[in-house]
Amino acid sequence: MTEPALLVDWRDDRVVATLHRPAVRNAIDQAMIGELHALCARLEVQPRILILTGAGGVFASGADIAQLRERRGADARRGINTMAFRRVRDLRMPVIAALDGWALGAGAELAYAADLRLGTPATRIGNPEVKLGIMAAAGATWRLPALVGEARAAELLYTGRVLDADEALAWGLLNGIHPSESLLVAAHELADRVAQNDPLAVRHTKTALAAPPDRHPGIDLELQAELFDSPEKTRRMTEFLERRRR
């Protein structure tokens, strides 16, 4: 039986998905993309916080070059990686990428699709696609400018430069740096801080953050109106007021 490319640990309020092709430094192949789609399909029905990480001290070294070399224009137009990463981005609850070691090419673009990214001193992130005769086309050209600004994104994508952990933190690509042995602990602590909040309020906040500028403030007001009428808002505010009176 073929070993899964994605190891999934399903919990009450979160899912930990580990990219697991250690023999090729977790290179993202067609099988892994299929398993990402399957995971997203389940999370679209049963929303949970998602923690993405990689096996063997590496997040993902990129796309599987052996497969990528054989792809042609029709494959590019299918958006094989793009569609999967967009689905990750569109999940209703936050996605946390825990990045140890290499996060290159498609691995970096999967990380950009997350809402939050944590790294280690060994983290290296970037898009060297132009060195291989292709471009970063699975999210980097539109997500990276939003994360680091247009000039910095252009520098990374035109040169294929790879950032170390300190540079990635300074540029806003990482939310924090932790020792490799405690990276997942830090990711779970971050997930804990999200999970203690009202899930609907978190989901609506993510929806508003993802909305284009021309939809604000209308979308915020509609989402807030739904939250104002929710029993959970009344319960949480009542508990807050009672604690303050003690």
Backbone hydrogen bonds in HBPLUS format (Angstrom, degrees):
<---DONOR---> <-ACCEPTOR-->    atom                        ^
c    i                          cat <-CA-CA->   ^        H-A-AA   ^      H-
h    n   atom  resd res      DA  || num        DHA   H-A  angle D-A-AA Bond
n    s   type  num  typ     dist DA aas  dist angle  dist       angle   num
A0020-HIS N   A0005-ALA O   2.77 MM  15  4.88 170.7  1.78 142.7 139.4     1
A0007-LEU N   A0018-THR O   2.91 MM  11  4.98 164.7  1.93 145.4 145.3     2
A0018-THR N   A0007-LEU O   2.78 MM  11  4.98 163.8  1.81 147.2 151.9     3
A0009-ASP N   A0016-VAL O   2.81 MM   7  5.04 162.7  1.84 150.1 156.1     4
A0016-VAL N   A0009-ASP O   2.95 MM   7  5.04 163.2  1.98 140.9 145.1     5
A0011-ARG N   A0014-ARG O   2.79 MM   3  5.20 150.0  1.88 162.6 170.7     6
A0049-ILE N   A0013-ASP O   3.28 MM  36  6.44 165.9  2.30 137.8 134.1     7
A0015-VAL N   A0049-ILE O   2.76 MM  34  6.23 142.6  1.90 157.2 169.8     8
A0051-ILE N   A0015-VAL O   2.78 MM  36  6.13 167.4  1.80 167.9 171.7     9
A0017-ALA N   A0051-ILE O   2.83 MM  34  6.17 166.6  1.85 169.2 173.8    10
A0053-THR N   A0017-ALA O   3.00 MM  36  6.36 155.8  2.06 157.8 159.8    11
A0019-LEU N   A0053-THR O   2.76 MM  34  6.19 163.5  1.79 154.2 151.9    12
A0055-ALA N   A0019-LEU O   2.93 MM  36  6.04 148.1  2.04 170.1 167.5    13
A0024-VAL N   A0021-ARG O   2.95 MM   3  5.84 155.8  2.01 130.0 135.8    14
A0026-ASN N   A0021-ARG O   2.84 MM   5  4.18 160.5  1.88 120.9 120.9    15
A0025-ARG N   A0022-PRO O   3.22 MM   3  4.69 161.6  2.26 105.5 102.1    16
A0027-ALA N   A0024-VAL O   3.10 MM   3  5.68 140.6  2.26 113.6 123.0    17
A0061-SER N   A0025-ARG O   3.01 MM  36  5.62 151.2  2.09 161.0 168.7    18
A0028-ILE N   A0062-GLY O   2.78 MM  34  6.14 161.6  1.82 150.9 154.8    19
A0064-ASP N   A0028-ILE O   2.93 MM  36  5.36 147.4  2.03 135.4 127.1    20
A0033-ILE N   A0029-ASP O   3.04 MM   4  6.37 157.3  2.10 153.1 159.9    21
A0034-GLY N   A0030-GLN O   2.96 MM   4  6.24 156.7  2.02 148.2 154.3    22
A0035-GLU N   A0031-ALA O   2.99 MM   4  6.31 150.7  2.08 146.2 154.3    23
A0036-LEU N   A0032-MET O   2.84 MM   4  6.12 146.1  1.95 147.4 157.2    24
A0037-HIS N   A0033-ILE O   2.97 MM   4  6.29 157.1  2.03 151.1 156.5    25
A0038-ALA N   A0034-GLY O   3.06 MM   4  6.34 155.2  2.12 142.1 148.8    26
A0039-LEU N   A0035-GLU O   2.96 MM   4  6.17 155.8  2.02 143.7 150.0    27
A0040-CYS N   A0036-LEU O   2.88 MM   4  6.11 165.3  1.90 153.1 157.2    28
A0041-ALA N   A0037-HIS O   2.88 MM   4  6.08 154.8  1.94 149.6 156.6    29
A0042-ARG N   A0038-ALA O   3.23 MM   4  6.52 151.8  2.32 142.3 148.4    30
A0043-LEU N   A0039-LEU O   2.94 MM   4  6.25 159.8  1.98 152.4 158.7    31
A0044-GLU N   A0040-CYS O   2.79 MM   4  5.93 140.2  1.95 150.3 160.0    32
A0045-VAL N   A0042-ARG O   3.12 MM   3  5.35 139.0  2.30 101.2 112.3    33
A0046-GLN N   A0042-ARG O   2.82 MM   4  6.04 155.9  1.88 150.2 158.4    34
A0050-LEU N   A0094-PRO O   3.16 MM  44  6.60 162.7  2.19 151.1 156.5    35
A0096-ILE N   A0050-LEU O   2.73 MM  46  6.13 164.8  1.76 165.5 170.9    36
A0052-LEU N   A0096-ILE O   2.77 MM  44  6.16 161.2  1.81 158.5 165.1    37
A0098-ALA N   A0052-LEU O   2.77 MM  46  6.02 172.9  1.78 176.8 178.9    38
A0059-PHE N   A0100-ASP O   2.84 MM  41  5.62 107.8  2.37 166.1 171.8    39
A0059-PHE N   A0102-TRP O   3.14 MM  43  5.74 134.1  2.37 135.2 148.4    40
A0060-ALA N   A0102-TRP O   2.98 MM  42  5.94 151.2  2.07 145.7 152.8    41
A0104-LEU N   A0060-ALA O   3.03 MM  44  6.47 153.4  2.10 158.6 167.0    42
A0067-GLN N   A0064-ASP O   3.11 MM   3  5.53 123.7  2.44 107.0 119.6    43
A0068-LEU N   A0064-ASP O   2.85 MM   4  6.06 164.9  1.87 153.6 158.8    44
A0069-ARG N   A0065-ILE O   2.85 MM   4  5.81 156.9  1.90 151.5 154.2    45
A0070-GLU N   A0067-GLN O   3.10 MM   3  5.54 137.4  2.29 107.8 118.7    46
A0071-ARG N   A0068-LEU O   3.14 MM   3  5.30 153.0  2.22 104.8 112.9    47
A0075-ASP N   A0072-ARG O   2.90 MM   3  5.36 125.2  2.20 110.9 125.2    48
A0076-ALA N   A0072-ARG O   3.09 MM   4  6.50 152.9  2.16 151.2 159.6    49
A0077-ARG N   A0073-GLY O   3.01 MM   4  6.34 157.3  2.06 153.6 159.0    50
A0078-ARG N   A0075-ASP O   3.13 MM   3  5.16 135.5  2.34  96.0 108.5    51
A0079-GLY N   A0076-ALA O   3.04 MM   3  5.50 150.2  2.13 109.4 118.1    52
A0083-MET N   A0079-GLY O   2.86 MM   4  5.66 174.8  1.86 152.2 152.3    53
A0085-PHE N   A0081-ASN O   2.90 MM   4  6.11 167.4  1.92 162.6 166.2    54
A0086-ARG N   A0082-THR O   2.85 MM   4  5.99 153.6  1.92 149.4 157.3    55
A0087-ARG N   A0083-MET O   3.08 MM   4  6.21 148.1  2.19 136.0 144.3    56
A0088-VAL N   A0084-ALA O   3.01 MM   4  6.40 149.3  2.11 144.8 153.2    57
A0089-ARG N   A0085-PHE O   2.91 MM   4  6.19 161.5  1.95 148.9 153.7    58
A0090-ASP N   A0086-ARG O   2.90 MM   4  6.09 145.8  2.02 144.8 153.9    59
A0091-LEU N   A0088-VAL O   3.25 MM   3  5.49 165.9  2.27 108.9 113.1    60
A0115-ASP N   A0095-VAL O   2.83 MM  20  5.22 141.8  1.98 131.0 142.9    61
A0116-LEU N   A0095-VAL O   3.15 MM  21  6.49 153.6  2.22 157.7 162.0    62
A0097-ALA N   A0116-LEU O   2.81 MM  19  6.23 166.2  1.83 157.5 159.6    63
A0118-LEU N   A0097-ALA O   2.86 MM  21  6.25 163.3  1.89 164.9 170.2    64
A0099-LEU N   A0118-LEU O   2.74 MM  19  5.95 172.3  1.74 165.1 162.5    65
A0124-ARG N   A0101-GLY O   2.93 MM  23  5.82 151.5  2.01 135.4 130.9    66
A0103-ALA N   A0124-ARG O   2.77 MM  21  5.96 145.8  1.88 174.7 170.4    67
A0126-GLY N   A0103-ALA O   3.29 MM  23  6.82 149.2  2.39 147.6 150.1    68
A0107-GLY N   A0104-LEU O   2.72 MM   3  4.92 134.3  1.92 151.5 139.2    69
A0105-GLY N   A0126-GLY O   2.93 MM  21  6.36 138.2  2.11 143.1 154.9    70
A0108-ALA N   A0105-GLY O   3.02 MM   3  5.24 119.5  2.40 101.6 115.8    71
A0109-GLU N   A0105-GLY O   2.98 MM   4  6.36 157.8  2.03 150.9 157.8    72
A0110-LEU N   A0106-ALA O   2.88 MM   4  6.08 148.2  1.98 144.7 152.4    73
A0111-ALA N   A0107-GLY O   3.08 MM   4  6.32 152.5  2.16 139.0 146.6    74
A0112-TYR N   A0108-ALA O   2.81 MM   4  6.18 148.1  1.91 149.6 159.3    75
A0113-ALA N   A0109-GLU O   3.19 MM   4  6.38 135.0  2.40 134.1 144.5    76
A0113-ALA N   A0110-LEU O   3.14 MM   3  5.16 131.4  2.39  94.8 107.8    77
A0114-ALA N   A0111-ALA O   3.05 MM   3  5.35 152.8  2.12 106.8 115.2    78
A0175-ASN N   A0117-ARG O   2.63 MM  58  5.60 177.1  1.63 171.1 170.1    79
A0119-GLY N   A0176-GLY O   2.91 MM  57  6.26 166.7  1.93 156.1 160.6    80
A0178-HIS N   A0119-GLY O   2.80 MM  59  6.21 156.5  1.86 145.3 149.6    81
A0123-THR N   A0120-THR O   2.98 MM   3  5.28 166.3  2.00 115.8 120.3    82
A0125-ILE N   A0163-LEU O   2.99 MM  38  5.30 153.1  2.07 145.3 152.3    83
A0163-LEU N   A0125-ILE O   2.81 MM  38  5.30 160.6  1.85 155.2 149.1    84
A0131-LYS N   A0128-PRO O   2.95 MM   3  5.61 147.5  2.05 120.2 129.4    85
A0132-LEU N   A0129-GLU O   2.77 MM   3  5.29 153.1  1.84 116.2 125.3    86
A0134-ILE N   A0129-GLU O   3.33 MM   5  5.39 168.9  2.34 134.4 131.4    87
A0133-GLY N   A0130-VAL O   3.34 MM   3  5.10 167.1  2.36  99.5 101.7    88
A0142-TRP N   A0139-GLY O   3.29 MM   3  5.75 146.2  2.41 109.0 117.8    89
A0143-ARG N   A0139-GLY O   2.74 MM   4  5.60 161.1  1.77 165.8 172.6    90
A0144-LEU N   A0140-ALA O   3.08 MM   4  5.02 145.2  2.20 118.2 128.8    91
A0147-LEU N   A0143-ARG O   3.16 MM   4  6.44 135.3  2.37 143.2 155.8    92
A0147-LEU N   A0144-LEU O   2.96 MM   3  5.02 130.0  2.22  99.6 113.7    93
A0148-VAL N   A0144-LEU O   2.88 MM   4  6.06 166.3  1.90 168.9 171.0    94
A0149-GLY N   A0145-PRO O   2.79 MM   4  4.39 140.0  1.95 121.2 128.5    95
A0153-ALA N   A0149-GLY O   3.01 MM   4  6.11 159.1  2.05 150.3 157.1    96
A0154-ALA N   A0150-GLU O   2.86 MM   4  5.99 159.4  1.91 149.2 154.8    97
A0155-GLU N   A0151-ALA O   3.02 MM   4  6.29 155.4  2.08 145.0 151.5    98
A0156-LEU N   A0152-ARG O   3.03 MM   4  6.32 165.4  2.05 153.8 156.4    99
A0157-LEU N   A0153-ALA O   2.91 MM   4  6.08 167.7  1.93 156.8 160.4   100
A0158-TYR N   A0154-ALA O   2.84 MM   4  5.75 158.3  1.89 150.1 155.4   101
A0159-THR N   A0155-GLU O   3.13 MM   4  5.93 155.4  2.19 141.5 147.9   102
A0160-GLY N   A0156-LEU O   2.88 MM   4  5.42 139.8  2.04 136.0 145.6   103
A0168-ALA N   A0164-ASP O   2.91 MM   4  6.12 163.0  1.94 157.6 163.2   104
A0169-LEU N   A0165-ALA O   2.91 MM   4  6.13 152.4  1.98 149.3 156.5   105
A0170-ALA N   A0166-ASP O   2.96 MM   4  6.17 162.7  1.99 146.9 151.7   106
A0171-TRP N   A0167-GLU O   2.86 MM   4  6.02 148.0  1.96 149.6 158.5   107
A0173-LEU N   A0168-ALA O   2.80 MM   5  5.00 137.3  1.98 161.0 160.7   108
A0174-LEU N   A0168-ALA O   3.25 MM   6  5.69 146.3  2.37 116.6 114.9   109
A0172-GLY N   A0169-LEU O   3.15 MM   3  5.19 154.2  2.22 101.9 109.8   110
A0182-SER N   A0179-PRO O   2.94 MM   3  5.45 150.2  2.03 114.9 124.1   111
A0183-LEU N   A0180-SER O   3.31 MM   3  5.19 172.1  2.31 105.8 107.6   112
A0186-ALA N   A0182-SER O   2.94 MM   4  6.19 158.5  1.99 150.5 155.4   113
A0187-ALA N   A0183-LEU O   2.92 MM   4  6.25 151.9  2.00 146.4 155.0   114
A0188-HIS N   A0184-LEU O   2.86 MM   4  6.09 156.6  1.92 148.1 153.6   115
A0189-GLU N   A0185-VAL O   2.89 MM   4  6.17 150.6  1.97 146.5 155.4   116
A0190-LEU N   A0186-ALA O   2.96 MM   4  6.20 154.4  2.02 147.1 153.3   117
A0191-ALA N   A0187-ALA O   2.90 MM   4  6.17 156.1  1.95 144.3 151.6   118
A0192-ASP N   A0188-HIS O   2.72 MM   4  5.96 147.8  1.83 145.6 154.8   119
A0193-ARG N   A0189-GLU O   3.10 MM   4  6.41 150.9  2.19 142.7 149.0   120
A0194-VAL N   A0190-LEU O   3.15 MM   4  6.52 146.5  2.27 144.0 153.1   121
A0195-ALA N   A0191-ALA O   2.78 MM   4  5.96 162.5  1.81 153.5 159.0   122
A0196-GLN N   A0192-ASP O   3.10 MM   4  6.23 134.4  2.32 145.9 154.2   123
A0197-ASN N   A0194-VAL O   3.11 MM   3  5.78 163.7  2.13 119.3 124.5   124
A0201-ALA N   A0198-ASP O   3.06 MM   3  5.28 116.4  2.48 103.8 119.0   125
A0202-VAL N   A0198-ASP O   3.00 MM   4  6.32 155.5  2.07 157.0 164.7   126
A0203-ARG N   A0199-PRO O   2.87 MM   4  6.09 162.9  1.90 150.5 155.2   127
A0204-HIS N   A0200-LEU O   2.88 MM   4  6.07 162.3  1.91 150.1 154.8   128
A0205-THR N   A0201-ALA O   2.96 MM   4  6.07 150.1  2.05 138.8 147.3   129
A0206-LYS N   A0202-VAL O   2.96 MM   4  6.27 155.4  2.02 150.8 157.0   130
A0207-THR N   A0203-ARG O   2.97 MM   4  6.28 155.3  2.04 147.0 154.0   131
A0208-ALA N   A0204-HIS O   2.95 MM   4  6.21 159.3  1.99 149.9 154.6   132
A0209-LEU N   A0205-THR O   2.92 MM   4  6.14 159.4  1.96 150.3 156.2   133
A0210-ALA N   A0206-LYS O   3.07 MM   4  6.23 146.8  2.18 145.7 153.6   134
A0211-ALA N   A0208-ALA O   3.19 MM   3  5.19 149.4  2.29 100.0 109.1   135
A0215-ARG N   A0212-PRO O   2.98 MM   3  5.74 166.9  2.00 127.5 131.7   136
A0216-HIS N   A0213-PRO O   3.13 MM   3  5.62 167.2  2.14 116.7 120.7   137
A0219-ILE N   A0215-ARG O   2.91 MM   4  5.82 170.4  1.92 166.0 169.0   138
A0220-ASP N   A0217-PRO O   3.04 MM   3  5.28 115.8  2.47 103.8 119.6   139
A0221-LEU N   A0217-PRO O   3.02 MM   4  6.30 158.8  2.07 161.5 167.9   140
A0222-GLU N   A0218-GLY O   3.07 MM   4  6.34 158.1  2.12 153.2 158.8   141
A0223-LEU N   A0219-ILE O   3.00 MM   4  6.15 165.3  2.02 150.2 154.3   142
A0224-GLN N   A0220-ASP O   2.83 MM   4  5.95 156.7  1.88 146.2 153.6   143
A0225-ALA N   A0221-LEU O   2.89 MM   4  6.00 147.1  2.00 138.8 147.8   144
A0226-GLU N   A0222-GLU O   3.21 MM   4  6.53 152.9  2.29 144.4 149.9   145
A0227-LEU N   A0223-LEU O   3.13 MM   4  6.47 155.3  2.19 144.7 151.5   146
A0228-PHE N   A0224-GLN O   2.75 MM   4  6.00 154.4  1.82 154.3 161.8   147
A0229-ASP N   A0225-ALA O   3.28 MM   4  6.49 140.2  2.45 139.6 148.1   148
A0230-SER N   A0227-LEU O   3.07 MM   3  5.07 164.8  2.10 107.5 112.0   149
A0235-ARG N   A0231-PRO O   2.90 MM   4  6.17 162.5  1.93 153.7 158.8   150
A0236-ARG N   A0232-GLU O   2.91 MM   4  6.02 171.7  1.92 152.7 154.8   151
A0237-MET N   A0233-LYS O   2.99 MM   4  6.06 161.4  2.02 148.4 153.9   152
A0238-THR N   A0234-THR O   2.92 MM   4  5.96 153.3  2.00 145.3 153.0   153
A0239-GLU N   A0235-ARG O   3.00 MM   4  6.22 162.3  2.03 151.2 155.7   154
A0240-PHE N   A0236-ARG O   3.02 MM   4  6.22 152.7  2.10 141.6 149.2   155
A0241-LEU N   A0237-MET O   2.99 MM   4  6.23 162.7  2.02 148.6 152.2   156
A0242-GLU N   A0238-THR O   2.96 MM   4  6.17 156.2  2.01 150.6 157.5   157
A0243-ARG N   A0239-GLU O   2.97 MM   4  6.14 157.7  2.02 148.4 154.0   158
A0244-ARG N   A0240-PHE O   3.05 MM   4  6.28 151.7  2.14 146.4 154.2   159
A0245-ARG N   A0241-LEU O   3.15 MM   4  6.36 138.3  2.33 139.7 149.7   160
A0246-ARG N   A0243-ARG O   3.25 MM   3  5.41 148.7  2.36 100.3 109.2   161
